[in-house]
Structures are given as C-alpha cells and as structure tokens.
Amino acid sequence: MTRLLAFVLLVLTTGAAQGEAVGLGAYAGFHSREIKALSASDVEGLRLGRGMAQALPAELNGYPGPMHVLELADALNLTEEQRERTEQAYENMRVRASDLGEQVIESERELDRLFAEQRATLDEIERLTEQTARLWGQLRAVHLEYHLRMLAVLDEEQIRHYSHLRNYGSGDHRH
C-alpha cells in the first residue's frame, strides 16, 4: 500500500511539474522583445511590406500575388508589358504595405509601452486595440487588393499555370 501511494504521488507531482513547465515556457524569450507582440521577423516583414500570409484567402483561391508572379515570370511566359505591370503593381503594393507596416509597429509599440509603464486603462486599451486592429485590417486589404489586381494582368491560362507551379492544384477555384 505504501509503495502504491508513493507511486501515485510520484506520478501526480511529476505531471504537475511538467504541466507547470509547459505553461511557463509558452512565452519564453518574449519578455526580451522590443515589442512583445511582434517578433524581430514580424517587424522586418512589416517594415519591408511583405505579405506575411495576409492574402492567403486570395492566394489559395486562384488570385496570384505580384511578388510570386515576378518570381515565376519566366515559367509563366509573361510578356514585357505583363512584367512591367506586375513590377509596378508589386512596387505600389510594397510602398503602401510598408507605410502601413510602420504604423502597425508604432501602434503595437504604444500598446506595449502602455502596459510596460503601467498606464493601462480600459479606455486606452480599447482605443489602442481598435487602432491596431484597423491598421492590420488596412494592411491586409492592401495585400488582397493587389492579388485581385493581378487578374487584369494575367490571362486564364497563366493563372491556372501559376496555381499549378505553386502546388495549389488546378487553379480553377474562382467562379
């Protein structure tokens, strides 16, 4: 009986200790981030206007993105005009996304600072989270917009081929 009780206690305390370690480790290293909600990679991507999976609804449903179209330009047999239009679309998207990305970074920084300086109030939390969410939404809309714009640049065969090259299947997702 004593051995059984010792075994049960060992199992219970070991499991509890492991559970605590898992719970404590979920955000290990985040405390040293300049902005707690953004990794260094996130900050870099926002500053450079990268997509960061913002346009997946478009990308995975047959709406090619300008950056990936440029990467696949030769395989898609882009004409010189298509290449120029895609380059211009990409540059316009990048500039707009980069500008919004800087605003997202600043808004996230402000939210982080609010808590770091122990100035958080319900009103300030509401204001900053709404501001940050609005900026993230605008950023996502920019990326989605330029996927949509690519439909006016590419023909149907190129769009299907793009989806095939990106391993998305047939590319016949749009209706």
C-alpha positions as CSV (number, residue, x, y, z in Angstrom):
1,M,0.0,0.0,0.0
2,T,2.8,2.4,0.9
3,R,4.5,1.6,-2.4
4,L,1.3,2.3,-4.3
5,L,0.7,5.6,-2.5
6,A,4.3,6.6,-3.2
7,F,3.9,5.7,-6.9
8,V,0.6,7.7,-7.2
9,L,2.2,10.7,-5.5
10,L,5.2,10.5,-7.8
11,V,3.0,10.4,-10.9
12,L,0.9,13.2,-9.7
13,T,3.7,15.5,-8.7
14,T,5.7,14.7,-11.9
15,G,2.7,15.5,-14.1
16,A,2.1,18.7,-12.2
17,A,5.7,19.8,-12.5
18,Q,5.7,19.1,-16.2
19,G,2.4,21.0,-16.7
20,E,3.8,24.0,-14.9
21,A,7.0,23.9,-17.0
22,V,4.9,23.8,-20.2
23,G,2.7,26.6,-19.0
24,L,5.6,28.8,-18.1
25,G,7.5,28.1,-21.3
26,A,4.8,29.2,-23.7
27,Y,6.2,32.7,-24.0
28,A,9.8,32.1,-23.0
29,G,12.0,34.7,-24.6
30,F,9.1,37.1,-25.4
31,H,10.0,39.3,-22.5
32,S,13.1,40.5,-24.2
33,R,11.4,41.6,-27.4
34,E,11.3,45.3,-28.0
35,I,7.6,44.9,-28.8
36,K,6.2,41.9,-27.0
37,A,3.5,41.1,-29.6
38,L,5.9,41.2,-32.6
39,S,9.0,39.0,-33.3
40,A,12.0,40.5,-35.0
41,S,10.9,38.7,-38.1
42,D,7.4,40.3,-37.9
43,V,8.9,43.7,-37.5
44,E,11.2,43.2,-40.5
45,G,8.3,41.9,-42.6
46,L,6.1,44.8,-41.7
47,R,8.9,47.3,-42.5
48,L,9.6,45.7,-45.9
49,G,5.9,45.4,-46.9
50,R,6.0,41.6,-47.0
51,G,2.8,39.7,-47.3
52,M,3.2,37.6,-44.1
53,A,0.3,35.3,-45.2
54,Q,-2.1,38.3,-45.1
55,A,-3.5,37.4,-48.6
56,L,-4.0,33.7,-48.2
57,P,-7.7,33.8,-49.0
58,A,-6.8,35.3,-52.4
59,E,-3.6,33.3,-53.0
60,L,-5.2,29.9,-52.3
61,N,-8.3,30.6,-54.3
62,G,-6.8,31.5,-57.6
63,Y,-5.7,35.1,-57.2
64,P,-1.9,35.3,-57.8
65,G,0.2,37.7,-55.9
66,P,2.5,40.1,-57.7
67,M,5.7,39.1,-55.9
68,H,5.2,35.4,-56.7
69,V,4.2,36.2,-60.3
70,L,7.5,38.0,-60.7
71,E,9.3,35.0,-59.2
72,L,7.6,32.8,-61.7
73,A,7.8,35.3,-64.6
74,D,9.7,33.1,-67.0
75,A,7.7,29.9,-66.2
76,L,4.5,31.9,-66.8
77,N,5.8,33.3,-70.1
78,L,5.0,36.9,-69.1
79,T,5.1,39.4,-71.9
80,E,7.2,42.5,-71.4
81,E,4.1,44.5,-70.8
82,Q,2.8,42.0,-68.2
83,R,6.2,42.0,-66.5
84,E,6.2,45.8,-66.3
85,R,2.6,46.0,-65.0
86,T,3.4,43.3,-62.4
87,E,6.6,45.1,-61.3
88,Q,4.6,48.4,-60.9
89,A,1.9,46.6,-59.0
90,Y,4.4,45.0,-56.7
91,E,6.2,48.3,-56.0
92,N,2.9,50.1,-55.3
93,M,1.8,47.3,-53.0
94,R,5.2,47.3,-51.2
95,V,5.2,51.0,-50.6
96,R,1.6,51.1,-49.3
97,A,2.2,48.0,-47.2
98,S,5.5,49.2,-45.8
99,D,3.9,52.5,-44.8
100,L,1.0,50.7,-43.0
101,G,3.5,48.2,-41.5
102,E,5.4,51.1,-39.9
103,Q,2.1,52.3,-38.4
104,V,1.3,48.8,-37.1
105,I,4.7,48.6,-35.5
106,E,4.2,52.0,-33.8
107,S,0.7,51.1,-32.6
108,E,1.9,47.8,-31.2
109,R,4.8,49.6,-29.6
110,E,2.4,52.1,-28.0
111,L,0.2,49.3,-26.7
112,D,3.2,47.5,-25.2
113,R,4.5,50.7,-23.6
114,L,1.1,51.3,-22.0
115,F,1.5,48.1,-20.1
116,A,5.2,48.4,-19.5
117,E,4.8,51.8,-17.9
118,Q,1.7,50.6,-16.0
119,R,-0.6,53.3,-17.5
120,A,-3.2,50.9,-18.9
121,T,-6.8,51.9,-18.6
122,L,-9.9,50.3,-20.2
123,D,-10.3,53.4,-22.4
124,E,-6.7,53.3,-23.6
125,I,-6.8,49.6,-24.2
126,E,-9.9,49.9,-26.2
127,R,-8.5,52.9,-28.2
128,L,-5.2,51.2,-29.0
129,T,-6.5,47.8,-29.8
130,E,-9.1,49.3,-32.1
131,Q,-6.4,51.4,-33.8
132,T,-4.1,48.4,-34.1
133,A,-6.8,46.2,-35.5
134,R,-7.9,48.8,-38.0
135,L,-4.2,49.2,-39.2
136,W,-3.8,45.4,-39.5
137,G,-7.1,45.3,-41.5
138,Q,-5.9,48.0,-43.8
139,L,-2.6,46.2,-44.3
140,R,-4.4,43.0,-45.2
141,A,-6.7,44.8,-47.6
142,V,-3.7,46.2,-49.5
143,H,-2.3,42.7,-50.0
144,L,-5.6,41.3,-51.0
145,E,-6.2,44.2,-53.4
146,Y,-3.0,43.6,-55.3
147,H,-3.9,39.9,-55.7
148,L,-7.2,41.0,-57.2
149,R,-5.4,43.5,-59.5
150,M,-3.3,40.7,-61.0
151,L,-6.4,39.2,-62.6
152,A,-6.3,42.2,-65.0
153,V,-2.6,41.4,-65.9
154,L,-2.6,37.7,-66.4
155,D,-4.7,35.5,-68.7
156,E,-6.7,32.5,-67.5
157,E,-4.0,30.0,-68.6
158,Q,-1.3,31.9,-66.8
159,I,-3.4,31.9,-63.6
160,R,-4.0,28.2,-63.9
161,H,-0.3,27.6,-64.5
162,Y,0.6,29.8,-61.6
163,S,-1.6,27.7,-59.2
164,H,0.0,24.6,-60.6
165,L,3.5,25.9,-60.2
166,R,2.7,26.9,-56.6
167,N,1.3,23.4,-55.9
168,Y,-2.3,24.7,-55.3
169,G,-4.0,22.2,-57.7
170,S,-5.7,23.1,-60.9
171,G,-6.2,26.8,-60.2
172,D,-9.9,26.6,-61.1
173,H,-11.0,27.9,-57.7
174,R,-12.6,31.2,-58.9
175,H,-16.2,31.2,-60.0
